[in-house]
Amino acid sequence: MIKESIPLVTIGIPTYNRCELLERSIVSALSQDYPLIEIIISDNASTDDTEHLCQRHCEKDKRIKYVKQFSNIGPGKNFSEVLSMASGEYFMWLGDDDWIDPIYLSGCVSILKENKDVSLVSGSPLYYRDGEKSHTGKMFDLLDENWMARVFRYYQNVTDNGMFYGVMHTKQLQKVEVRNTMGSDWHLIANIISMGKSRMLHSVSVHRELGGATASYKDIVKSLGLPRIQGVFPMATIALGAWENILFSGQVYRVKGAISRILLANMVFILIFFKNMKSYLRWVKPLLRKH
């Protein structure tokens, strides 16, 4: 294989005050057996030793680009920042407290190159708590030919959303807005799924710390600066967000027929709204006892 035929892959690492764990993420990106990568780190105005760590790695390896924001721009915009600077044909986000197997990129890119109708390939998400393995995230492929079926099945199956840290086509990703909303990662991947199929590989893994991007709903609401009520009823918020995105704000959905979008938006809203009814009942029962 000649070098020119190997597509460049961009690994985007948005970070904020996580210097102790960021080192591991950077090293795992640099340790890939895939031969052509760039690593873009966007530092969201960290106040710890993140800048010094990143500058040290930049001096040792020219594949790394480091940008420090002058002020905190929020997690959504920081994720957008690394994507906007990407020059690779393929792109993946890597959490600043996560790490990937050395063969992660080569495994995912080989599937994307061989299957032009596939838009996303990710590995098996393995979760850790305080350094100890906790559990494996949910694994599922979305290989339906019909785009509506893929999107509906995605919302039907998604839980921990490990595929968010998969490898995707940069041009497709840049058509999707990274929004600062509850469930924004779900809606972003749903947009990608509407453009092509997805695969999850058992042969490679992304290792994720519980905390950070995998925090509780209350922590997510706090970090995003959202109303606290959204942490109490997250599924209702996500359901409404999916409905609005499919019908109105999702750019990639606009090329789809209006009737298809209306049908899918309502089906997905109902699906998500009732997805976690037990959690609603836990909140409602104490209220009913008081009246």
Secondary structure, 3 states (H helix, E strand, C coil): CCHHHCCCEEEEEEECCCHHHHHHHHHHHHCCCCCCEEEEEEECCCCCCHHHHHHHHHHHCCCEEEEECCCCCCHHHHHHHHHHCCCCCEEEECCCCCEECCCHHHHHHHHHHHCCCEEEEEEEEEEEECCEEEEECCCCCECCCCHHHHHHHHHHHCCCCHHHHCEEEHHHHCCCCCCCCCCHHHHHHHHHHHHCEEEEEEEEEEEEECCHHHCCHHHHHHHHCCCCHHHHCHHHHHHHHHHHHHHHHCHHHHHCCHHHHHHHHHHHHHHHHCCCHHHHHHHHHHHHHCC
